[in-house]
Amino acid sequence: MKKELQKRIFSSLILIPIALFFIIKGSLLFNFFILICFLITSYEWHKMSQKKPYYLLGLLFLVLSFYSAYVIRTDTNSSLEYFIIILLICISTDIGGYIFGKLFRGPKLTKISPKKTYSGVIGGYLLSIISLNLFFNSSYYLYPQEMTSNIFLLILLISTVSQLGDIVISYFKRLSKIKDTGKIIPGHGGILDRIDGMIFAFPFCYGIFSYFY
């Protein structure tokens, strides 16, 4: 666990600042960044599922997912804030689930994803709530926002969708009898392994934002 955790931390320390640079810059740089991510993710899905009956459906869903992320970042009011909030919830959910799952273990959540535990689910919720609260407090003068009941509910919903996305991709990996979708990120696997929750969270949030805003 220690060696794997060290690889994860080292990779994250390099990749997160790079990703944030392109996301914050927006415009052409963001378009280039999201296109590269889409192409790599699609290639990983292709390698994993090219002979499966759900192959085309998965590709179409990836198009929808990345389109949703693109629209949220470029076409809505306070687009950068919304994008970072979704990103932060998904990343915190993933980290919280991993740490709490390793520390507290406990009953398994589902056979589809054997590493998932109920303690990991709770940890994902807790860390996403804490992280977003810290984000609101630290960026209040840039993005005046407080933790309201609606925001709290939205965090829980996005975190839930992110965790379900993780389980769904784990299910497809089990069908293909592979552990990781790729090897591009040391300690994490492929890009699809790392953004499995996000590719479900962004279409969900796009639908929410389109309806309410």
Legacy VTK file of the C-alpha trace (Angstrom):
# vtk DataFile Version 3.0
C-alpha trace
ASCII
DATASET POLYDATA
POINTS 213 float
0.000 0.000 0.000
2.806 2.424 0.917
4.583 2.109 -2.436
1.335 2.419 -4.376
0.305 5.451 -2.329
3.674 7.112 -2.978
3.229 6.631 -6.729
-0.289 8.062 -6.560
0.838 11.113 -4.607
3.838 11.766 -6.874
1.733 11.461 -10.038
-0.978 13.704 -8.583
1.525 16.399 -7.595
2.624 16.584 -11.221
-0.680 16.130 -13.037
-3.037 18.279 -10.929
-1.103 21.576 -11.450
-0.815 20.832 -15.187
-4.537 20.120 -15.479
-5.428 23.227 -13.465
-3.235 25.372 -15.711
-5.186 24.377 -18.840
-8.558 24.512 -17.072
-7.979 27.974 -15.607
-6.490 29.388 -18.815
-9.535 28.260 -20.785
-10.042 29.137 -24.439
-7.723 27.403 -26.936
-5.529 25.839 -24.237
-8.497 24.241 -22.511
-9.869 22.993 -25.837
-6.515 21.387 -26.612
-6.326 19.813 -23.146
-9.827 18.333 -23.197
-9.344 17.041 -26.755
-6.177 15.184 -25.749
-7.941 13.704 -22.708
-10.874 12.631 -24.885
-8.639 10.955 -27.461
-6.640 9.035 -24.859
-9.763 8.014 -22.941
-11.462 6.873 -26.140
-8.393 4.862 -27.093
-8.370 3.176 -23.676
-12.061 2.349 -24.040
-11.382 1.046 -27.561
-8.634 -1.294 -26.342
-10.767 -2.515 -23.466
-14.116 -2.965 -25.226
-13.596 -3.093 -28.989
-15.160 -6.550 -29.367
-17.972 -6.004 -26.865
-21.609 -5.292 -27.829
-21.602 -2.109 -25.737
-18.503 -0.674 -27.457
-20.275 1.960 -29.601
-22.618 2.961 -26.779
-19.602 3.594 -24.552
-17.941 5.772 -27.190
-21.108 7.812 -27.621
-21.320 8.292 -23.877
-17.716 9.540 -23.794
-18.610 12.087 -26.489
-21.570 13.240 -24.379
-19.437 13.391 -21.248
-16.607 15.443 -22.723
-19.084 17.697 -24.533
-20.801 18.341 -21.187
-17.470 19.217 -19.573
-16.651 21.539 -22.485
-19.990 23.344 -22.286
-19.843 23.757 -18.513
-16.384 25.327 -18.773
-17.113 27.628 -21.711
-20.818 28.420 -22.025
-22.263 29.026 -18.560
-22.078 31.913 -16.118
-19.221 31.497 -13.604
-18.099 28.570 -15.769
-14.670 28.197 -14.150
-16.189 28.084 -10.671
-18.698 25.398 -11.664
-16.042 23.327 -13.392
-13.654 23.465 -10.430
-16.451 22.608 -7.991
-17.342 19.453 -9.953
-13.682 18.554 -10.308
-13.015 19.105 -6.618
-15.984 16.991 -5.518
-14.971 14.099 -7.789
-11.306 14.186 -6.771
-12.150 14.488 -3.071
-14.643 11.642 -3.351
-12.004 9.459 -4.965
-9.292 10.319 -2.427
-11.649 10.027 0.540
-12.889 6.670 -0.671
-9.359 5.368 -1.163
-7.995 6.538 2.207
-11.015 5.572 4.321
-11.327 2.252 2.512
-7.694 1.381 3.190
-7.741 2.576 6.808
-11.086 1.285 8.024
-11.835 -1.494 5.528
-15.075 -3.113 6.699
-17.875 -4.689 4.629
-17.534 -4.707 0.862
-19.946 -2.516 -1.074
-20.376 -4.692 -4.166
-18.786 -7.665 -5.926
-18.537 -5.567 -9.086
-15.726 -3.539 -7.493
-14.179 -5.676 -4.706
-12.065 -2.830 -3.317
-15.098 -0.650 -2.648
-16.250 -0.591 0.976
-18.974 1.194 2.893
-16.288 3.047 4.847
-14.861 4.261 1.532
-18.271 5.563 0.471
-18.603 7.518 3.720
-15.046 8.796 3.369
-15.816 10.023 -0.143
-18.813 11.981 1.099
-16.959 13.454 4.076
-13.880 14.614 2.191
-15.928 16.121 -0.653
-17.975 18.155 1.855
-14.869 19.294 3.740
-12.956 20.153 0.551
-15.755 22.213 -0.948
-16.292 24.060 2.320
-12.580 24.924 2.385
-12.797 26.033 -1.247
-15.692 28.387 -0.480
-13.885 29.836 2.541
-10.568 30.344 0.750
-12.060 31.851 -2.410
-14.926 33.831 -0.901
-13.799 37.182 -2.358
-13.448 35.682 -5.837
-16.533 33.459 -5.707
-18.859 34.600 -2.904
-20.634 31.415 -1.901
-21.691 29.724 1.309
-22.574 26.170 2.222
-26.351 26.213 1.856
-28.654 23.205 2.112
-28.990 23.137 -1.691
-25.218 23.164 -2.149
-24.871 20.431 0.483
-27.415 18.270 -1.357
-25.675 18.936 -4.683
-22.355 17.779 -3.204
-23.932 14.520 -2.052
-25.558 13.970 -5.449
-22.381 14.644 -7.439
-20.334 12.496 -5.065
-22.875 9.675 -5.432
-22.831 9.881 -9.233
-19.023 9.938 -9.183
-18.888 6.812 -7.029
-21.434 5.060 -9.231
-19.322 5.960 -12.267
-16.313 4.367 -10.605
-18.299 1.170 -10.028
-19.640 1.112 -13.599
-16.161 1.383 -15.139
-14.915 -1.268 -12.689
-17.692 -3.518 -13.967
-16.576 -3.074 -17.575
-12.965 -3.711 -16.578
-14.012 -6.966 -14.928
-15.864 -7.975 -18.087
-12.645 -7.358 -20.029
-10.595 -9.119 -17.315
-8.201 -6.227 -16.795
-7.144 -4.310 -13.697
-6.451 -0.914 -15.294
-7.545 0.700 -18.548
-3.966 1.823 -19.242
-0.530 2.521 -17.807
-0.052 6.170 -18.675
-0.269 7.412 -15.054
2.026 5.661 -12.532
0.060 4.433 -9.522
-3.267 5.243 -11.159
-3.392 3.322 -14.437
-5.009 4.962 -17.437
-6.787 8.275 -17.755
-10.128 6.443 -17.830
-9.211 4.901 -14.462
-8.656 8.366 -13.055
-11.686 10.151 -14.494
-14.224 7.316 -14.312
-16.336 9.245 -11.799
-16.001 12.539 -13.661
-17.265 11.212 -16.983
-20.576 10.489 -15.248
-20.603 13.574 -13.018
-20.228 16.121 -15.839
-23.281 15.006 -17.884
-25.271 14.845 -14.646
-24.237 18.389 -13.698
-24.844 19.640 -17.235
-28.422 18.417 -16.951
-28.825 20.014 -13.498
-27.357 23.358 -14.571
-29.369 23.423 -17.800
-32.616 22.856 -15.888
-32.056 25.211 -12.943
-29.897 27.889 -14.537
LINES 1 214
213 0 1 2 3 4 5 6 7 8 9 10 11 12 13 14 15 16 17 18 19 20 21 22 23 24 25 26 27 28 29 30 31 32 33 34 35 36 37 38 39 40 41 42 43 44 45 46 47 48 49 50 51 52 53 54 55 56 57 58 59 60 61 62 63 64 65 66 67 68 69 70 71 72 73 74 75 76 77 78 79 80 81 82 83 84 85 86 87 88 89 90 91 92 93 94 95 96 97 98 99 100 101 102 103 104 105 106 107 108 109 110 111 112 113 114 115 116 117 118 119 120 121 122 123 124 125 126 127 128 129 130 131 132 133 134 135 136 137 138 139 140 141 142 143 144 145 146 147 148 149 150 151 152 153 154 155 156 157 158 159 160 161 162 163 164 165 166 167 168 169 170 171 172 173 174 175 176 177 178 179 180 181 182 183 184 185 186 187 188 189 190 191 192 193 194 195 196 197 198 199 200 201 202 203 204 205 206 207 208 209 210 211 212
